Structures are given as C-alpha cells and as structure tokens.
Amino acid sequence: MRVLFLVQGEGRGHLTQALSLAQILTIAGHEVVGALVGVTAERSVPAFFSEKFSAPITPIFSPGLVYNAGTNELEPTRTTIRAIRSIRPFWRSLKQVRDHIETKRPDVVVNFYEMLGGLTYAFLRPSVPMICIAHQYFAFHSNFQRPKGQWFYRQAFKFNTRLTCFGAKELLALSFDKQADEPSQRIRVVPPLLRQEITAMKPTSGDFLLAYVTQPGLKIELAKAHQEHPAVSMHGFHSGVSVPDEVTDETLTYHAIDGKRFLEFMARCKAIVTTAGFESVCEAAYLGKPALMIPQPNHFEQSCNAIDGQRAGVGVAADRFDLDKLLSYLPQYDSQVSERFRAWHAQGYFLFLAALNRATTPKSKSSGGFFLTRVRHLLRS
C-alpha cells in the first residue's frame, strides 16, 4: 500500500503522530510516499521532523494560528483575519495539494488535522480516498468532555475541525482510553500514536518534578511555587534559557529546550507539569508520570484535553501552576492507569492498519458527496 501524508505543521503533536504512523506502516511493509506539511512564512518544517521522516517532504502554505507574543494566549479573531487575508495563496495551496495527490497516485491519503486536506476534498475532489487522524475528532463523540461556557471558542474549534475532514471516509479519533466507535459520525476511536523513542524507554521513580514552561507567565508561577515549597526539587525546561543547565539553587534548575534531553528527564521524574497538549500528556501517561495539566489561555482544545485527561486518570487539571494541587494529587494517583494505557496503546498497530485497509476497499463510499449536508452541521453544538 502506498500512503501519502498531509500534516498540520503547527506545534509538534501532529508531526510526531505522523512519524509514529510512518514507523507502523514501514514495519507492516507499506510505503509512505511523502508528506505535505502546512507551513507559514514564520514557521517552516521543524528539523526534528525533516531529519527523521524518510520520504520526501513538500512544504505548502497554510494559515496558522495566531498567539499573543506576550501571554502566549490563542487569539481567535486575529487568526480568522489572517486566514481571510490569505485566501488567494490558500486557494493556490489547495490546487497544489490536489495536483500532488493526482501525480503521486497513492492508495490512500492520511490527513493529520491539516485544513488543506479537508478543503481540497470539499472543493477539488481528488480521486484518492482520505482518512483523518487527530485527537480533535473526539469532539464529535458522545462522550466528549468539554468545559462549561466558552461557547464562542467551542464553536470556533468545532468549525475548524470540520474544515479539516470534509470528504474523509473515516475520522480516527485518538483517545486516552478505549471508547465505543460512532459510525454515524464516521468516528473510529483509536489509541494515541507515540514515537518509538517513548515506547523504548524504561522509566524509573525519581524524586523531582519536571516542568515544560512555554508561557512567560508559567515561569513566574514556577518561581513562586518554588518559593512556597523550597524543599521540592524541580527541573524546568524553558525557551528563555540559552544554556543546558541554569542552576537557581539546590532544588531548582532551568534547562534550555532540548527534546531528547526532556524525554530523558521525563523518564526519571516523579510527575510532570505541562500545558494540556494531547501528545505530551500521553507520553507522560505511557511512562507512568502523573501530570498537572494547565491549558493555554483561550485554547479550547487544551481545556478539553485537561478535563478528559483527568477523567481518564492520567493527571489533574488546573488553570495555573498549582503545586499544592499536584502534591495532594500524587498519593491518589493509580499506577494501574499507566498499565491500562500501555495495553490500549498496544492495540494501535492493528487498528490503524485495519482503517487503511477499509479506506482502500472499493465498496467503501466516500462522504464527499455529503458536503452540503455537513456544511449545515458546521455550527451544531
């Protein structure tokens, strides 16, 4: 089977999921013929992906999300304005995606939450079947956990998610745990896609807390938490640190961002403090590390992840760096959660291959013909 990837280049989650599926397909004897990666003028294809992805990579312009430079808050209004202003180059990108698919002629296209994929299939109708993979598709599941209120952000999130999956035969919804499929919504619930670098690790029980600090405000909160609990050993990876190790005192050390080194620390820590990105929380769960999940401000998806992760028992949700909340949660953490998570993850190899086989079966019908029907449901709660 020949497979072409379409990957959203925002953040690292969808890119690492693509790397993981490529590993599964290679083991199964299939061929990944390439990846189309959505980029912007400010954001190119990350080195960690280009260095490890063995097939050809084609960067294609795709409007990205806009964050506040000072607070790192997601700004929906500016994101929408940016997308409207980019309509002409965006249309060129759609035609580029269509032409690439028709030239490569893969057996199936796998879309990792890239809007270019859904809109190309909506308007230009490539002849190759497509399936979509992302945790975000769980938003259409009846057991979806969401925060109260935030109506505007919820509608914007679901609208954007719909735009990524027009024409898809199936939506593979990545989930913390096993849930029933919902064929009426085209949803198949599947395990998280984790890199072999994670699954090959042998975690140990450490005595320190690990923090991944991406927001300026979180570093201030970390320093405050350290002052209140000076005896608690903490290590923080922060984008503002330029040296490998910046020792503050005996129990607090900052480190420059380094993906490989961060994973090594994660395997040895007692617990992790992070934003509520699905990928990072799943990595911690696989290694048996409870997480304090702090969603980025205005980031509806991460707010949902935090609630759902708390439901699944992988950690506790908070709206700030609440060290007291994490420390009180640790004695309640069930170590069996990680074992169940690993067992669920192990089913992924067969579930993903089965989905690809279904997509390429001639009798399977594409949902592309239902475009107008789906449009009427875009803003449905």
Protein Blocks (a to p, Z undefined) as FASTA:
>chain_A
ZZdddddfehjklmmmmmmmmmmmmmnopacfbdcddddfklccdfklmmmmmbdcdddd
dddddddfklopacfklmmmmmmmmmmmmmmmmmmmmmmmmmnopabdcdehiaklmmmm
mmnopabdcddddfklmmmpmklccdeejllmmmmmmmmmmmmmgoiabdcdddfbdcdd
dfknopacddddddfklmmpccdddfbdcdddfbfklmmmmmmmmmmmmmbccddddfkb
cbfbacfblmbccddddfklmmmmmmmmmbdcddfbfklmmmmmmnopacdddddehilk
lmmmmmmmmmnopaccdfbdcfklmmmmmmmpcfklmmmmmmmmmmmmmmmmmmmmmmmp
mklccfklmmmmmmmmmmpZZ
